[in-house]
Amino acid sequence: MIDIFFDTQKKSQHKDLILAIPTITLYEVADSYYYAIDTEFIAEEDRNGKVIKILRTLILGWQKLVGTLVINQSVFLPFDFSDEYIGGLLVKAVEQDDLSMFYGVTTSKKGWEISPSKSLEQVWSLLDFRIISNELKSKKADFLARLMELPKIRV
């Protein structure tokens, strides 16, 4: 299933976020930079606390969006906020309780254009969505339960 890790030992805010789905051999490394400078959250004493709060807020939003999906409806779950693109999961309800997911990137928005904490409020044009993973199939309940366990913090 899915794992999201934040490595608090890396001080550069680069290559310190990981989204891993071993069953489809997906291992996406991202930067926490745009999480750390998110203007929607008050600065923490340390950037790690801020990044963790925003990750948890984002994943909670993912749970809400996926929980309300109906058959043939899709939702984009952004994760990697980069200068040139935004990477994330495209999740589709293929049956009442079955999900189909792909990881990919879109250039319709760039990481610097939106705050990670407000990204789920965006309207995403995914006409340019480029799939870079194999398909992951999951029961909706299993995926939602797994999200409740994330993120994992590496200290």
N, C-alpha and C positions, 0 to 999 in steps of 0.2 A: 504494500500500500504506500501511501505518500508520507514523506518525512520532510520537515523544514527545520534546518539547523541555523543557529546564529552563533558564530565563533567570537566570543568577547575578547579573546587574546590578541586578535589582529587589531592594531591601532590605526591602520590607514583608511578604514571604511571602504576597503576594496577587497573583493573576493572573500567576504566574510559571511555571506548568506548562501545557503545551499537548499535547493529543492530536489529531493531524490525520490525516484519511484523505481526501486530495483527490479520489479517484475517486468518492466519494459526498458530496462537499462538506461534510464534517464537520470542524469546527474547534472543539474544546472547550477552553476556558480554565479552569484550576483553580488552587487555592492550594496552596502547599507547607507551609502552617502546621501541619497535623496530621502531616506528615512530619517537620518540624523539632522538634516536641515529643514525638515517639514515644518512650515510656519504655522500650521493649524494646531500644533501641540506646543505648550509652554516648555521652554528648555528645562531639561533635568540637570541635576548636579553633574551627572556624567552622561555621555551620549548613549552608552549601552542601555541605561534605563529607559531613555526615550525610544530607542529603536525597538526594544522589547515591547513597550506599550503600544507602539504603532503596529507592530507585527500582530500582536494579540487582537487589536481593534480590526485590522484587515481580515484576519482569519475568522473572527466573529461575524463580520460582514459576509464572508464567503458562505458561512453556515446558513445565514438567513437567506441569501440568494438561492443556494442550491436546495434548501428546504422547501422553497416555494415553486420550484420548477415543475411544470406539467409536461406531458408527453409532447415531444417534438420542439420544445422550447430550449434555447441555449443561453448560456451566460459566460462572460469572460471574467476570469479571476486573475487580476494583475498581480505580479510578484516582482519581476525584475525591471526596475526603473533605471533605464540607461539613457545616455545622451542621444542616441540615434533611434531607439525603439523602446517598446515596453513588451516584456515577455510574460506569459502566463498560461493558465489552463483554460481551454475552451471546453466547457462541460455541457453535454446535451442529455436530456431525459429521453431515452429511447423507448422506454416502457414506464409504467407507473412507478416501479421501484428500481429500474435499471438505468445506470448512467454510462455514457461513453465519453471519454476524455482524451484530449490531445494537448501536448505542450507546443507552444509556438510563439511567434512574435508578430507584432503589428507596428507599422511606422506611421499610423494615422495620428498618433500622439507620441510625444517624446517624454522621457523621464523628467525633464526640467519644466515641462508645461503644467504638470499637475502635482498635487501633494499626495503621497501614498495614502494618507489618512482620509482623503476625500475622493480617492480614485473610483470607488464603487458608486459614486453619485454621477459619474460621467456617462454619457451616451457613447458607446463604442461603435465605430464603423469598422467592421472587421473584413471588409472586402479585400484587404491586402494581407489578411492573416496567413502567415506561412507556417505550416505544421513542420515541426522538427523532431517529433517523437513518434513512436509507435502508439497504437491505441491502447488505452487502459479502460477496462470494463469493471464496473463495481456496482454493488447494491447501494442505493442511496443511503440507507441507514448505516451501512458499514463506513462509507465515506464520511458522513456527518459525525459518526462516533470518533473516527480517527482525527478529524479536525479539532475535536475537543481536547486532544492530547498535545496539540502543537501550540507554539514552536518549542523545539528542544534547544536548550541553551548549553553551549560548550564553554566551560570556564577553565 
